[in-house]
Amino acid sequence: MNHVDKTTFPSFTLMARWCRLTPRRGQTLVEYALILAIISVVAIGVMISLGKQVSGVYSTITSVVASAAASH
């Protein structure tokens, strides 16, 4: 039986109608919210990690500029 007949399985027709009538906006909104939450967590983690490195670079620059200003 390679072909599925709708008359043999009327529940397929009912399921197809139900799927077309079911609103999916809420499901899509939840999916987008989850994606946004995951991206936010990753972005915050990257910023925290890079923030420490950038802070170290700025500290080095500040000390070099302060020592150069003191020598002149």
Order of alpha helices (4+ residues) and beta strands (2+ residues): alpha-alpha
